[in-house]
Amino acid sequence: METLLHHRLTGQPVDAGPTLLLIHPLGAALDFWDACLPAWEPHLPCLAVDLRSAGASPPGAQPPGLDRHVEDLEALRAALGLPALLPVGCAMGSMVAAAYTARHPDRVPALVLSNPTPSSGESARAMLEARAKAVRAGGMAAILPEAVERPFSAQPRDARYARYLAGFAAQDAAAYADAVQGFSAADISADLPRIRCPVLLVAGRHDLLLPPVLAEEVQRLLPEGLARLEIDEEGAHFLPYQQPERFTARVLDFLGPVAGPNLRQKDGNA
């Protein structure tokens, strides 16, 4: 039996209710969500995961693509006995979240995509392939500091930035290169029209890597009227990490009507 993804399940249990499934972006791990958890844990259980070839999760026999990530998440859900998931994905993690939702619709009552994109386009694919090659040859130092500077466009160089930089630099280079290569051909264009649940899209105005126009493209590919798109005017590429207070509030506001009575009662909206 294959080893399950490394994960952390916390928060208020809800009988037969949904669990937030937190899917980090490329280059991060489950602690990416730490600043969001205090806002969410009183309302819903939170399942944060390390995707394959990230954090403490195992690598694969080959670079993991979307199919592998979706299979991993479903295996973890089944092993934990969770009846329903509310995926929240960021950047490349948003593609995993959307693919899981499209392929397991009976398990997902709502979906949140932060800094989303429908695919790794031609230029992104070339950039990711070059990045994987550089890391395999020269380790994580070969892509620093640019690999962290661009996602933090217009963000303060504070303790939060320093923590992210340190964690990024400390990754296993071979595992990170596999993860990068696995996402280089990722494409959810065929998955998005199959989604049937409400979707919240949140884009960062200062996101240089996945600008708001890509979130608009995701919205167009979803069934009409299913998604609402919000722009964070101060945020960049990692909204849950860089602007956690506003991001968590947006998510709770969106989930109120769909996440069950536990959330609504705690918010005072029952």
C-alpha positions in Angstrom: 0.0 0.0 0.0 1.4 3.4 -1.0 2.2 5.9 1.8 -0.4 8.6 2.3 0.4 12.3 1.9 1.8 14.0 4.9 -1.0 16.0 6.4 -2.4 17.8 9.5 -6.0 17.7 10.5 -7.1 20.3 13.0 -10.1 22.4 13.9 -13.7 22.0 15.1 -15.1 18.6 14.1 -18.5 18.7 12.3 -20.7 15.6 12.2 -21.0 14.5 8.6 -20.0 18.0 7.6 -17.3 19.2 5.2 -13.6 19.7 5.9 -11.5 22.4 4.4 -8.9 20.9 2.2 -5.9 23.2 2.0 -3.7 22.8 -1.0 -0.5 24.8 -1.1 1.2 26.4 -4.2 4.3 25.1 -5.9 7.4 25.5 -3.7 5.5 25.6 -0.4 4.2 23.0 2.1 1.3 22.7 4.5 2.6 25.4 6.9 1.8 27.9 4.1 -1.7 28.0 5.7 -0.7 28.6 9.3 -1.8 32.2 9.5 -5.2 31.3 8.1 -6.0 28.5 10.6 -6.9 30.6 13.6 -9.8 32.2 11.6 -11.0 28.9 10.2 -10.5 26.3 12.9 -13.3 27.5 15.2 -15.8 26.9 12.4 -14.6 23.9 10.4 -12.0 21.1 10.5 -9.0 21.9 8.4 -7.0 19.4 6.5 -3.7 20.8 5.3 -1.6 18.6 3.0 1.9 18.3 1.6 1.5 17.4 -2.1 3.6 14.6 -3.5 7.3 15.8 -3.8 6.7 18.6 -1.4 7.2 19.1 2.3 7.3 15.7 4.2 5.3 13.8 1.6 7.1 11.2 -0.5 8.3 11.7 -4.1 6.8 9.7 -6.9 8.5 7.4 -9.4 8.1 10.2 -11.9 7.3 13.9 -11.6 3.7 14.1 -10.3 1.0 15.6 -12.6 -2.6 16.5 -11.8 -3.8 13.0 -12.1 -1.4 11.8 -9.5 -2.2 14.7 -7.1 -6.0 14.0 -7.4 -5.5 10.3 -6.8 -3.4 11.2 -3.7 -6.0 13.5 -2.3 -8.8 11.0 -2.8 -6.8 8.2 -1.1 -6.2 10.5 1.9 -9.9 11.5 2.1 -10.9 7.9 2.0 -8.3 6.8 4.6 -9.5 9.6 7.0 -13.2 8.8 6.4 -14.1 12.4 5.5 -17.5 12.6 3.8 -17.0 15.9 2.1 -14.2 18.4 1.3 -14.1 22.1 0.6 -10.9 22.5 -1.4 -9.0 25.8 -1.1 -6.1 25.9 -3.5 -3.5 28.6 -4.2 -1.7 29.2 -7.5 -0.6 25.8 -8.9 -2.5 24.3 -6.0 -5.6 25.9 -7.4 -5.4 23.6 -10.4 -5.2 20.6 -8.2 -8.2 21.8 -6.2 -10.2 22.4 -9.4 -9.3 19.0 -10.9 -10.2 17.2 -7.7 -13.6 19.0 -7.6 -14.4 18.2 -11.2 -13.5 14.5 -10.8 -15.2 14.0 -7.4 -18.2 16.2 -7.6 -20.2 14.3 -5.0 -17.6 15.1 -2.4 -17.3 18.9 -2.9 -20.1 21.3 -2.0 -18.0 24.4 -2.7 -14.5 25.4 -4.1 -12.1 28.3 -3.4 -9.4 29.1 -5.9 -6.8 31.7 -5.0 -4.5 33.1 -7.7 -6.0 30.7 -10.2 -5.0 29.8 -13.8 -6.6 27.4 -16.3 -3.2 26.0 -17.4 0.5 26.3 -17.5 0.6 28.2 -20.8 3.4 28.1 -23.3 5.6 30.7 -21.6 4.9 29.3 -18.2 5.7 25.8 -19.4 9.1 26.9 -20.8 9.9 28.8 -17.6 9.0 25.8 -15.4 11.0 23.4 -17.5 14.0 25.7 -17.3 13.6 26.1 -13.6 13.5 22.3 -13.0 16.7 21.9 -15.1 18.5 24.7 -13.2 17.6 23.2 -9.8 18.7 19.7 -10.9 22.1 21.2 -11.9 22.7 23.8 -9.2 20.3 23.2 -6.3 17.8 25.7 -4.9 20.4 28.4 -4.9 20.4 28.4 -8.7 17.0 30.1 -8.8 17.3 32.4 -5.8 16.4 35.2 -5.0 14.3 35.7 -8.2 12.0 32.7 -7.5 10.8 34.3 -4.3 11.1 38.0 -5.2 8.6 37.9 -8.1 5.8 36.2 -6.0 6.3 38.9 -3.4 5.9 41.8 -5.7 4.6 44.9 -3.8 4.7 43.0 -0.5 6.8 44.1 2.5 10.1 42.3 3.1 9.1 41.5 6.6 9.3 38.4 8.9 6.6 36.7 6.7 8.8 37.1 3.6 11.9 35.9 5.5 10.1 32.7 6.7 8.9 31.9 3.2 12.4 32.5 1.7 14.0 30.3 4.3 11.5 27.5 3.8 11.8 27.7 0.0 15.6 27.6 0.1 15.6 24.6 2.5 13.6 22.3 0.2 15.0 19.1 -1.2 16.2 20.2 -4.7 15.4 16.9 -6.5 11.9 16.8 -5.0 11.2 20.4 -5.9 12.5 19.9 -9.5 10.1 16.9 -9.8 7.2 19.0 -8.5 8.0 21.8 -11.0 8.3 19.4 -13.9 5.0 17.8 -12.9 3.2 21.1 -13.1 4.8 22.2 -16.4 2.1 20.7 -18.5 -0.8 21.1 -16.1 -4.1 22.1 -17.7 -7.6 22.2 -16.1 -9.4 23.7 -19.2 -11.4 20.5 -19.6 -12.1 20.1 -15.9 -13.5 23.5 -15.3 -16.7 23.1 -17.4 -17.5 20.0 -15.4 -17.6 21.7 -12.0 -21.1 22.0 -10.6 -20.6 23.6 -7.1 -20.3 27.4 -6.2 -16.7 28.7 -6.8 -14.9 31.7 -5.2 -12.1 33.1 -7.3 -9.7 35.5 -5.7 -6.9 37.2 -7.6 -4.1 39.5 -6.5 -3.7 42.8 -8.2 0.1 42.7 -8.0 0.4 39.0 -9.0 3.1 39.1 -11.7 3.0 35.3 -12.3 -0.7 34.6 -12.5 -2.4 38.0 -13.0 -6.1 38.6 -12.6 -6.7 38.1 -16.3 -6.1 34.4 -15.8 -8.7 34.3 -13.0 -11.1 35.9 -15.5 -10.3 33.1 -18.0 -11.0 30.5 -15.3 -14.4 32.2 -14.6 -15.3 32.1 -18.4 -14.5 28.3 -18.5 -16.7 27.5 -15.5 -20.5 27.1 -16.1 -22.2 30.4 -16.4 -23.2 32.0 -13.1 -21.3 29.5 -10.9 -18.3 31.6 -9.9 -17.7 35.0 -8.3 -14.4 36.8 -8.8 -12.9 39.1 -6.3 -9.7 41.1 -6.7 -7.4 41.8 -3.7 -6.0 45.2 -4.5 -3.0 44.9 -2.2 -2.2 41.2 -2.7 0.3 39.4 -5.0 0.9 35.8 -5.9 0.2 34.1 -2.5 -2.9 35.8 -1.1 -3.6 33.3 1.8 0.0 33.8 3.0 0.5 37.5 2.2 -3.0 38.8 3.1 -4.4 36.1 5.5 -6.8 38.3 7.4 -8.7 39.5 4.3 -8.4 36.1 2.6 -9.9 34.2 5.5 -12.7 36.6 5.8 -13.6 36.3 2.1 -13.6 32.5 2.4 -15.9 32.5 5.5 -18.3 34.9 3.9 -18.4 32.7 0.8 -18.8 29.4 2.6 -21.6 30.6 5.0 -24.5 29.5 2.7 -22.9 26.2 1.7 -20.8 24.9 4.6 -23.6 23.8 6.9 -25.2 25.1 10.1 -22.0 24.9 12.2 -20.4 27.7 10.3 -23.5 29.9 10.1 -24.2 29.6 13.8 -20.7 30.5 14.8 -20.9 33.5 12.5 -24.1 34.6 14.1 -26.0 34.3 10.8 -28.3 31.4 11.6 
